[in-house]
C-alpha cells in the first residue's frame, strides 16, 4: 500500500483512477473519501458524495491523500468512465445520504438505484458501490462486523441529517440503526481498494486502515 500526497507526488500523475481520502476537520474523528480520476476532458477530477443529495465533481485539493487501486489499466479506464456516467446521471435528484448500504447500487447508465424508499449511501459506501456495481467486489459483507461504536457515529449523522432530510428519511435511518447496520469507515474502504486479493473483511483491514489513518492525521496537521 503506497500512500501518496502533494509532498511526494502530483495529482497530474495519477494512474487514471485512484482513491482519495482526507480528514476535513481536525476536531472531528471523521475521514472523507472519494474518487480521483481522469475525466473525459483528460483532466484530473475528484468525485465524492459530500452530503445528502450532494454529489460533487471538482478539482482535487492538497489536503487529500491518494492510493492506487488494485486493478489493471483497462479496468481503471472502465471505472473512470463509470464515474462520468454516475456524475451525469445523478445531477437532478442526487444521491441520498443513508447509513445502510443494503438495497442500493448503480444501474448501467450510472443512475443511483434503491430497492427501498429513503435508502442511501455515505461517502464510503458510495465508493464501495462504484466498485461493486461493476463486478469488483472489494468488501466481503459476510466478514464485516458490527461495532458498538458504529451506532454512536450513526446517531451523530442523523442529528446533522435532520436539517436536510425529510422526517420519513430520518425514520428509515433510525430503523436501520435499531437492527444494527454496520458502518464502513472511509479509511477501511480506501485500503480495501488498494490491497490485492479482494474481497476483504473488517478484521484483515484493521491494521492497514490504522496505518492509513495515522498518515491522514499527520497530513491534516500540515494544513492546520
C-alpha positions, 0 to 999 in steps of 0.5 A: 500500500503506497500512500501518496500526497502533494509532498511526494507526488502530483495529482497530474500523475495519477494512474487514471483512477485512484482513491482519495481520502482526507480528514476535513476537520481536525476536531472531528474523528471523521475521514472523507473519501472519494474518487480521483480520476481522469475525466473525459476532458483528460483532466484530473477530477475528484468525485465524492458524495459530500452530503445528502443529495450532494454529489460533487465533481471538482478539482482535487485539493492538497489536503487529500491523500491518494492510493492506487487501486488494485486493478489493471489499466483497462479496468481503471479506464472502465471505472473512470468512465463509470464515474462520468456516467454516475456524475451525469446521471445523478445531477437532478435528484442526487444521491441520498445520504443513508447509513445502510448500504443494503438495497442500493447500487448503480444501474448501467447508465450510472443512475443511483438505484434503491430497492427501498424508499429513503435508502442511501449511501455515505461517502464510503459506501458510495465508493464501495458501490462504484466498485461493486456495481461493476463486478469488483467486489472489494468488501466481503459483507459476510466478514464485516462486523458490527461495532458498538461504536458504529451506532454512536457515529450513526446517531451523530449523522442523523442529528446533522441529517435532520436539517436536510432530510425529510422526517420519513428519511430520518425514520428509515435511518433510525430503523436501520440503526435499531437492527444494527447496520454496520458502518464502513469507515472511509479509511477501511474502504480506501485500503480495501481498494488498494490491497490485492486479493479482494474481497476483504473483511473488517478484521484483515483491514484493521491494521492497514486502515490504522496505518492509513489513518495515522498518515491522514492525521499527520497530513491534516496537521500540515494544513492546520 
